[in-house]
Amino acid sequence: MTGTLERPTASRPPATERAWGRWATALSPRSIGAGYVLVVIVVAFSIALPHTYPTLATVKQVANGYSITALAALALVVPLATRTFDLSFAYVMTLSGVTAAHLVVHGMDAIPAMLLGMLAALAVGVVNGLVVVVMRIDSFIGTLATGSLVQAFIILFTNAQIIAGVELAGGFARLAQVQLVGLTGPAVYAVVVAAVLWFVLEHTAVGRRLYAVGFNPDAARLAAIGVDRLRFASLLVSSGLAGFAGLCLASSISAGSPTAGTAYLLPAFAAVFVGATQFKGGRFNAWGTLIAVVMLGAGTVGLSLSTAPNYAADMFTGVVLIGALAATGLQRRRIRRG
């Protein structure tokens, strides 16, 4: 008998069913839970404050008022993708802002002053890399110590005084005050930075290696991935983006405050951890971070318009951060089991 046996072929669902399945997964609360929370926040405050909340002014207030938070949170995406904490980013924001403001007040042109502010921020990134990667100190402790040293230097440098002057109202202020379709400069910059990070992390070999380092550094080393080099580079990227965020912050207030960046420490971490629960299921990503910033901004603005107590905004951010940490850990454990 010369016939051949045919192997049974697994039946595949029709293309329409597969498309519906992909859409169902993409729109699942597990994928974009923050989006649904945002809808609930908007609806709730629109009902409670029908004359002040559901307006174009509120949209602009969230987009422009939380653009610095978005830039600060995006600065954390790359190091956290490699499972490396950078608690110094808030102090780096302050350092770049006061450095540039000091130089402008003392006669330097805005662009060279901002470049030197960025250079100061990158110098902190190098120090973080040496502490965390070369000296093998835990990133949480190492960058916290570096940030404390940076803050001490800032207080010594500024004598704990705000750096202000009419010189800061010129070209230096235009970095943040330029507008596009009603959005200020930092809001536009945040979208551009998010797009670049999305492309690098999702569509390049470098992005895949960064995620590999974060999920299993030992396996990444066995695969000949330069774990230490990528972690060092991630800390440089974090400091560079934090330095740029600090310049935008100093430009928006036309001053160099010695404590300007500290207020962004908790909101930025809350946003980036909430963002890790969006789209990518436990992976830190740029677009999820932006959605989380909008969600936090919508809730905080609603609380301020409703004349809630001063502590309500911090309480809201803290509760969101705890929930995000729990959800991120759950998703990572599910991925590892899978």
C-alpha positions in Angstrom: 0.0 0.0 0.0 1.6 3.2 -1.1 -0.8 5.8 0.2 0.4 8.4 2.8 -1.2 9.3 6.0 -2.4 12.9 6.3 -1.6 14.7 9.5 -4.6 16.2 11.2 -4.5 20.0 11.0 -5.5 22.1 13.9 -8.5 24.2 13.0 -8.0 27.9 13.1 -10.7 30.3 14.0 -11.9 32.6 11.1 -10.1 35.9 10.6 -13.1 37.8 11.9 -13.0 35.9 15.2 -9.2 36.4 15.6 -9.7 40.1 15.0 -12.5 40.3 17.6 -10.2 38.4 20.0 -7.4 40.8 19.6 -9.7 43.8 20.1 -11.3 42.1 23.2 -7.8 41.6 24.6 -6.7 45.2 23.8 -9.9 46.7 25.4 -9.9 44.4 28.4 -9.7 46.1 31.8 -6.5 44.1 32.4 -4.9 45.9 29.4 -6.2 49.5 29.8 -7.6 49.5 33.4 -6.4 53.1 33.9 -8.4 54.2 30.9 -11.6 52.9 32.5 -10.7 54.5 35.8 -10.2 57.8 33.9 -13.7 57.5 32.4 -15.2 56.9 35.8 -13.3 59.9 37.2 -14.4 62.1 34.4 -18.1 61.0 34.6 -18.1 61.3 38.4 -16.7 64.8 38.5 -18.8 65.9 35.6 -21.9 65.0 37.5 -20.7 66.6 40.7 -19.3 69.7 39.0 -21.3 70.1 35.8 -20.4 73.8 35.3 -16.6 73.7 36.0 -15.2 70.3 35.3 -16.4 69.1 31.8 -14.9 72.1 30.0 -12.0 72.7 27.6 -10.3 74.7 30.3 -10.1 71.6 32.4 -8.6 69.6 29.5 -5.9 72.2 29.0 -5.3 72.4 32.8 -4.7 68.6 32.9 -2.5 68.5 29.8 -0.4 71.6 30.5 -0.4 71.4 34.3 0.8 67.8 34.4 3.2 67.9 31.5 6.2 68.2 33.8 5.0 65.2 35.7 4.7 63.3 32.4 8.3 64.1 31.5 9.5 63.1 35.0 7.6 59.8 34.8 8.9 59.1 31.3 12.5 59.6 32.6 11.8 56.5 34.8 10.6 54.2 32.1 13.9 53.1 30.7 15.8 52.3 34.0 12.7 50.6 35.5 12.5 48.5 32.3 15.9 47.0 33.4 14.6 46.7 37.0 16.8 49.6 38.1 15.4 52.3 40.4 16.4 55.9 40.1 15.3 57.9 43.1 17.7 60.7 42.2 15.7 62.0 39.2 13.7 64.6 41.2 17.0 66.1 42.6 18.4 66.0 39.1 15.4 68.0 37.9 16.2 70.6 40.5 20.0 70.6 39.7 19.5 71.3 36.0 17.0 74.0 36.6 19.0 76.0 39.2 22.3 75.5 37.2 20.7 77.0 34.0 18.9 79.7 35.9 22.1 80.8 37.8 24.1 81.0 34.6 21.3 83.0 32.8 21.0 85.4 35.7 24.8 86.0 35.6 24.8 86.9 31.9 25.1 83.7 29.9 22.8 83.1 26.9 19.9 80.8 27.5 20.9 78.0 25.1 24.5 77.5 26.5 23.1 77.8 30.0 20.6 75.0 29.4 23.2 72.8 27.8 25.4 73.2 30.9 22.3 72.3 33.0 21.9 69.1 30.9 25.6 68.4 31.3 25.2 68.6 35.1 22.3 66.2 35.0 24.2 63.7 32.9 27.1 63.9 35.3 24.8 62.7 38.0 23.8 59.9 35.7 27.4 58.8 35.4 27.7 58.9 39.2 24.6 56.8 39.5 26.0 54.3 37.0 29.3 54.0 38.9 27.5 53.5 42.2 24.9 51.0 41.0 26.6 49.2 38.2 30.3 49.3 39.1 30.1 49.3 42.9 27.2 46.9 42.9 25.1 48.9 45.3 21.4 48.3 45.3 19.8 50.9 42.9 17.1 51.9 45.4 19.7 52.8 48.1 22.4 54.0 45.8 20.3 56.5 43.8 18.7 57.7 47.0 22.1 58.4 48.4 23.2 60.2 45.2 20.0 62.3 45.3 20.7 63.3 48.9 24.2 64.4 47.9 22.8 66.4 45.0 20.3 68.1 47.2 23.0 69.0 49.7 25.0 70.5 46.9 22.0 72.5 45.6 21.4 74.0 49.0 25.1 74.9 49.3 25.1 76.3 45.8 21.9 78.4 46.2 22.1 79.1 49.9 18.5 77.7 49.9 17.3 80.8 48.0 15.3 80.9 44.8 17.2 82.1 41.8 15.2 84.8 40.0 15.8 87.7 37.8 14.4 89.6 34.8 17.0 87.8 32.6 14.9 84.6 33.0 11.9 86.2 31.3 13.5 86.1 27.8 14.7 83.2 25.8 14.9 80.9 28.8 11.2 81.3 29.5 10.3 80.4 25.8 11.3 76.8 26.3 8.1 76.1 28.3 5.9 79.0 27.3 5.8 78.3 23.5 2.4 76.9 22.6 1.0 74.6 19.9 -2.8 74.1 19.5 -3.3 75.3 23.0 -0.7 73.0 24.5 2.4 74.4 26.2 5.9 73.3 25.2 6.3 70.6 28.0 3.1 68.9 26.9 4.3 68.7 23.3 7.7 67.5 24.5 6.2 64.8 26.6 4.3 63.4 23.6 7.5 63.4 21.5 9.5 61.8 24.2 6.8 59.1 24.7 6.8 58.4 20.9 10.6 58.0 20.9 10.6 55.7 23.9 7.8 53.6 22.4 9.7 53.1 19.2 13.0 52.2 20.9 11.4 49.9 23.5 9.0 48.1 21.2 10.6 48.1 17.7 14.4 47.9 18.2 16.8 45.2 19.5 17.9 47.6 22.2 14.4 47.7 23.6 14.0 43.9 23.6 17.3 43.6 25.4 16.3 46.2 28.0 13.2 44.3 28.8 15.1 41.0 28.9 17.5 42.5 31.5 14.5 43.6 33.6 12.7 40.3 33.5 15.7 37.9 34.0 19.2 39.5 34.1 20.9 36.1 34.6 19.3 34.7 31.4 20.1 37.9 29.6 23.8 37.4 30.6 23.7 33.8 29.3 22.3 35.2 26.0 25.4 37.5 25.7 23.5 40.7 26.4 25.5 43.4 28.1 23.5 43.7 31.2 25.8 46.1 33.0 26.2 48.3 30.0 22.4 48.6 29.5 21.8 49.4 33.1 24.5 52.1 33.0 23.0 53.6 29.9 19.5 53.5 31.3 20.6 55.6 34.3 22.2 58.1 31.9 18.9 58.3 29.9 17.0 58.8 33.1 19.2 61.6 34.2 19.1 63.2 30.8 15.3 63.2 30.6 15.0 64.4 34.2 17.4 67.2 33.5 15.3 68.3 30.5 12.2 68.1 32.7 14.0 70.3 35.2 14.8 72.9 32.6 11.2 72.9 31.5 10.1 73.4 35.1 12.5 76.2 35.7 11.5 77.8 32.4 7.8 77.6 33.2 8.2 79.4 36.6 11.0 81.7 35.3 13.1 80.8 38.4 15.4 78.2 39.8 14.0 76.8 43.0 16.2 74.6 45.2 13.3 72.3 46.0 11.4 72.4 42.6 11.8 68.7 41.7 11.0 67.1 45.0 7.3 67.5 44.5 7.4 65.2 41.5 8.9 62.2 43.2 5.7 60.5 44.2 3.5 61.4 41.3 6.1 60.3 38.8 6.6 56.9 40.4 2.8 56.5 40.7 2.3 57.3 37.0 5.0 55.0 35.7 3.8 52.0 37.9 0.2 52.6 36.8 1.5 52.8 33.3 3.2 49.4 33.6 -0.3 47.8 34.1 -1.5 49.3 30.7 -1.1 47.7 27.3 2.0 45.5 28.0 0.9 43.6 31.1 3.7 44.3 33.7 6.2 46.0 31.3 7.0 49.7 31.8 6.0 51.5 28.7 5.6 55.1 27.5 2.0 55.3 26.3 0.7 53.6 29.5 2.7 56.1 31.5 1.0 59.0 29.7 -2.4 57.6 30.2 -1.6 57.2 33.9 -0.5 60.8 34.1 -3.8 62.0 32.5 -5.7 59.8 35.0 -3.9 61.2 38.0 -4.2 64.8 36.6 -8.0 64.4 36.0 -8.5 63.1 39.5 -6.3 65.8 41.2 -7.9 68.6 39.2 -11.3 67.4 40.1 -10.5 67.3 43.7 -9.1 70.8 43.6 -12.2 72.1 41.8 -14.4 70.4 44.4 -12.6 72.3 47.2 -11.4 69.0 48.8 -9.0 69.2 51.7 -5.3 69.8 50.9 -4.3 66.3 51.8 -6.9 64.7 49.4 -4.6 64.9 46.3 -1.7 63.2 48.0 -4.0 60.6 49.4 -5.4 59.9 46.0 -1.9 59.6 44.5 -0.8 57.3 47.3 -3.8 54.9 46.9 -3.2 54.8 43.2 0.5 54.0 43.6 -0.3 51.1 46.1 -2.9 49.7 43.7 -0.5 50.0 40.8 2.4 48.2 42.6 0.1 45.4 43.6 -1.3 45.0 40.0 2.2 45.2 38.5 3.5 42.5 40.8 0.5 40.3 40.0 1.0 40.7 36.3 4.7 39.9 36.5 4.1 36.7 38.5 1.5 35.7 36.0 3.9 36.3 33.1 6.7 34.2 34.8 4.3 31.3 35.5 3.2 31.5 31.8 
